[in-house]
């Protein structure tokens, strides 16, 4: 009888293992994630097939009149905005849904020779964009021979050649002139001659006193000088009318060994003016050397009239 009872107990089916509630939740979460992933993939695929058609609809295309830029400064007479729109073909050819929209706007404006940098791009709907720009400024004019006259080519603080026709001749005539430079880069490109960088450094550093001291030209040396084991270009400055030549020396940024610092040189020059008067007058000395101790040499021959400024050409 005992054996029979044991057999009946063995014949009874066993209960299924119980699933922990946390495991059930994990399964449900995985199922939900799988469904969401599948739906997302399907949505992306559907958008990929229709995105170009939707983006090219007229309601998403950027019209020219909806493009605004930072107000150009008074020294720029060209319409930078219109020139960029025309050159890049931006009128209703760019969709604000295009993922490359900011890059295309930035590239279009950064190629303009008057644009130093594209600082910010703000797009809106209905399609519109505002572009914040930093503009280049004429700092000096490089004087080159041109036929029977001279060409004054405007450059910015980095030595980039600016559009000549956009800077009136009357303004170029009063910019610091840099002479003795050969070659010419394309408009919007930097002058590679290292003497241009040094001359611009000098013009920028002397900007506050350029007009009061009646300065006109910066003349770089044709060759470098050896100073303290370094090769540096040196510069002379000529006053208006060509009355006085100032032997300045190396550009301020060079900090050439053995030469006085910029402020010391400037004080020497002002001391000379206190003693002899304005350097654009007939009483001005012929040469003023401020590199070492102040040395002044008188003019030996009366300076002739340099000529009519109208001989300057573009």
C-alpha positions in Angstrom: 0.0 0.0 0.0 2.8 2.4 0.8 4.4 1.8 -2.6 1.1 2.5 -4.4 0.7 5.8 -2.6 4.2 6.9 -3.5 3.6 6.1 -7.2 0.5 8.3 -7.2 2.4 11.2 -5.7 5.1 10.8 -8.4 2.5 10.8 -11.2 1.1 14.2 -10.2 2.2 17.0 -12.6 4.7 19.6 -11.3 3.8 23.3 -11.0 5.3 25.7 -13.6 8.2 27.9 -12.2 7.0 31.3 -11.1 8.3 34.3 -13.0 9.6 37.2 -10.9 7.6 40.4 -11.3 10.8 42.4 -12.1 11.6 40.0 -15.0 8.2 40.5 -16.4 8.6 44.3 -16.4 12.0 43.9 -18.2 10.4 41.9 -20.9 7.6 44.5 -21.4 10.2 47.3 -21.5 12.2 45.4 -24.1 9.1 44.9 -26.2 8.2 48.5 -26.0 11.7 49.6 -26.9 11.7 47.2 -29.9 8.4 48.7 -31.1 9.5 52.3 -30.6 12.8 51.5 -32.5 10.9 49.9 -35.3 8.5 52.9 -35.5 11.5 55.4 -35.4 13.3 53.6 -38.2 10.1 53.6 -40.3 9.6 57.3 -39.6 13.2 58.1 -40.5 13.0 56.1 -43.7 9.7 57.8 -44.6 11.3 61.2 -43.9 14.4 60.3 -46.0 12.2 59.5 -49.0 10.1 62.7 -48.7 12.4 65.2 -47.0 13.8 66.7 -50.3 10.4 67.1 -51.7 9.1 68.8 -48.6 12.2 71.0 -48.1 11.9 72.3 -51.7 8.4 73.6 -51.2 8.1 77.3 -51.7 7.0 78.0 -48.1 10.5 76.7 -46.9 12.7 78.5 -49.4 14.6 81.6 -48.3 13.8 84.8 -50.3 16.4 87.4 -50.9 14.4 90.1 -49.1 14.3 88.0 -45.9 18.2 88.0 -45.6 19.5 90.7 -43.3 23.0 91.5 -42.2 24.9 93.7 -39.7 24.8 97.3 -40.8 28.0 98.0 -42.7 30.2 100.8 -41.4 30.4 104.2 -43.2 33.7 103.3 -45.0 32.0 100.6 -47.0 30.1 102.0 -50.0 29.4 98.6 -51.6 26.2 96.7 -50.9 27.8 93.6 -49.4 24.4 91.9 -48.8 23.2 92.2 -52.4 26.6 91.2 -53.8 26.7 88.0 -51.7 23.1 87.1 -52.6 23.8 87.6 -56.3 27.2 85.8 -56.3 26.0 82.8 -54.3 22.5 82.6 -55.9 20.7 82.6 -52.5 17.3 84.0 -53.7 14.8 81.1 -53.2 17.4 78.4 -53.7 18.1 77.5 -50.1 15.6 75.8 -47.8 15.6 76.4 -44.1 15.0 72.7 -43.6 18.3 71.9 -45.3 20.6 70.5 -42.6 23.5 72.4 -44.3 21.7 75.7 -44.2 24.0 77.5 -41.7 27.2 76.3 -43.4 26.0 77.4 -46.8 25.1 80.9 -45.5 28.4 81.2 -43.6 30.4 80.1 -46.7 28.6 82.6 -49.0 29.3 85.6 -46.8 32.8 84.6 -45.7 34.0 84.7 -49.3 33.2 88.4 -49.7 36.4 90.5 -49.4 34.8 93.0 -47.0 33.8 90.3 -44.5 36.4 89.5 -41.9 34.3 86.9 -40.0 30.7 85.5 -39.8 29.9 85.7 -36.1 26.4 84.4 -35.8 23.5 83.1 -38.0 19.9 83.3 -36.8 17.2 81.6 -38.9 13.5 82.0 -38.5 10.1 80.8 -39.9 8.6 82.0 -42.1 12.0 81.6 -43.9 14.3 84.4 -42.8 17.9 84.7 -41.7 20.0 87.4 -40.0 23.8 87.2 -40.4 26.0 89.0 -37.9 29.2 90.1 -39.6 32.5 91.7 -38.7 33.7 93.9 -41.5 37.2 94.7 -42.6 38.5 98.3 -42.3 41.0 100.1 -44.6 44.1 100.7 -42.4 46.7 101.6 -45.1 47.2 101.9 -48.8 50.0 100.2 -50.7 51.4 102.5 -53.4 52.4 100.8 -56.6 53.4 102.2 -60.0 50.5 102.4 -62.5 51.2 103.9 -65.9 52.3 107.5 -65.5 50.9 107.7 -61.9 50.5 105.7 -58.8 47.9 103.2 -57.6 46.8 103.2 -54.0 45.6 99.8 -53.0 43.7 99.6 -49.6 44.5 96.9 -47.1 43.1 96.0 -43.7 45.0 95.3 -40.5 45.9 91.8 -41.7 47.3 92.9 -45.0 44.2 91.7 -47.0 43.7 93.6 -50.3 40.3 95.3 -50.2 38.1 96.2 -53.3 39.7 99.3 -54.7 36.6 100.8 -56.2 34.8 100.6 -52.9 37.2 103.0 -51.2 37.0 106.5 -52.6 40.3 108.0 -53.9 40.0 110.9 -51.4 40.0 108.4 -48.5 42.8 106.3 -49.9 45.0 109.5 -50.2 44.8 110.1 -46.5 45.6 106.5 -45.4 49.1 105.7 -44.3 51.0 104.7 -47.5 53.3 101.8 -47.8 55.9 102.1 -50.6 58.5 99.8 -52.0 56.3 96.7 -52.2 56.2 94.4 -55.3 53.5 92.1 -56.5 49.8 92.1 -55.8 47.4 89.4 -54.4 43.9 88.9 -55.6 41.2 91.0 -53.9 40.3 89.5 -50.6 43.6 87.7 -50.2 46.5 88.6 -47.9 49.7 90.2 -49.0 52.5 87.6 -48.4 55.4 90.1 -48.3 56.4 90.1 -44.6 57.3 93.8 -45.0 53.6 94.6 -45.4 52.8 93.1 -42.0 55.5 95.1 -40.4 54.5 98.4 -42.1 50.8 97.8 -41.1 51.9 97.1 -37.5 53.7 100.4 -37.5 50.7 102.2 -39.0 48.3 100.7 -36.5 50.5 101.6 -33.6 50.9 105.2 -34.8 47.3 105.6 -35.7 46.5 108.1 -32.9 49.3 110.4 -33.9 49.5 109.8 -37.6 47.5 112.9 -38.6 48.7 115.2 -35.8 52.3 114.5 -36.7 51.6 115.0 -40.4 53.0 111.5 -41.3 52.4 110.1 -44.8 54.6 107.2 -46.0 56.1 104.1 -44.5 59.2 102.9 -46.5 60.4 99.3 -45.7 64.0 98.4 -46.2 64.7 96.2 -49.3 66.7 93.7 -47.1 66.8 92.6 -43.5 69.3 93.8 -40.9 71.0 91.5 -38.4 70.1 92.6 -34.9 70.9 90.5 -31.9 71.2 87.4 -34.0 67.9 88.0 -35.7 67.1 89.2 -39.3 64.6 92.1 -39.2 63.3 94.6 -41.7 63.6 98.3 -40.7 61.3 101.2 -41.7 61.6 104.9 -42.5 58.6 107.3 -42.2 58.2 110.3 -44.5 56.1 113.3 -43.5 53.5 115.0 -45.8 55.1 116.9 -48.5 58.2 114.8 -48.2 59.9 117.4 -46.0 61.3 115.0 -43.3 62.5 111.4 -43.2 62.1 109.7 -39.8 64.5 106.8 -39.4 62.3 104.6 -37.2 63.9 101.1 -37.3 62.1 97.8 -36.7 58.4 97.4 -36.5 56.9 97.6 -32.9 56.0 93.9 -32.8 59.5 92.9 -33.6 60.9 94.2 -30.3 64.3 94.1 -32.0 67.3 93.8 -29.6 69.4 97.0 -29.3 66.6 99.3 -30.3 64.5 101.6 -28.1 60.9 100.6 -27.4 58.0 102.2 -29.3 57.1 104.7 -26.6 60.7 105.9 -26.3 60.9 106.4 -30.0 57.7 108.3 -30.1 58.8 110.6 -27.2 62.0 111.3 -29.1 60.0 112.3 -32.2 57.7 114.6 -30.1 60.8 116.2 -28.5 62.1 117.0 -32.0 58.8 118.6 -33.0 58.8 120.7 -29.8 62.3 122.0 -30.8 61.9 122.4 -34.6 58.2 122.7 -35.1 55.8 120.7 -37.4 57.6 118.2 -39.6 55.7 119.2 -42.7 57.1 122.8 -42.6 60.1 124.3 -44.4 61.9 124.7 -41.1 61.7 120.9 -40.3 64.9 118.9 -40.4 65.8 116.6 -43.2 66.3 113.5 -41.1 65.2 112.5 -37.6 66.7 109.3 -36.3 64.9 107.8 -33.2 66.4 104.3 -33.2 69.1 105.1 -30.7 69.8 108.5 -29.2 67.9 111.2 -31.0 69.9 112.5 -34.0 68.7 115.3 -36.2 70.2 116.3 -39.5 69.3 119.5 -41.3 67.9 119.7 -44.8 70.6 120.5 -47.3 68.4 121.1 -50.3 65.0 122.7 -50.4 62.3 120.1 -51.0 60.4 120.6 -54.2 56.6 120.3 -54.5 55.9 116.6 -54.7 53.2 117.2 -57.3 49.5 117.2 -57.8 47.8 114.4 -55.8 45.5 113.9 -58.7 48.3 112.0 -60.5 47.3 109.1 -58.2 45.2 106.6 -60.0 43.3 103.6 -59.0 
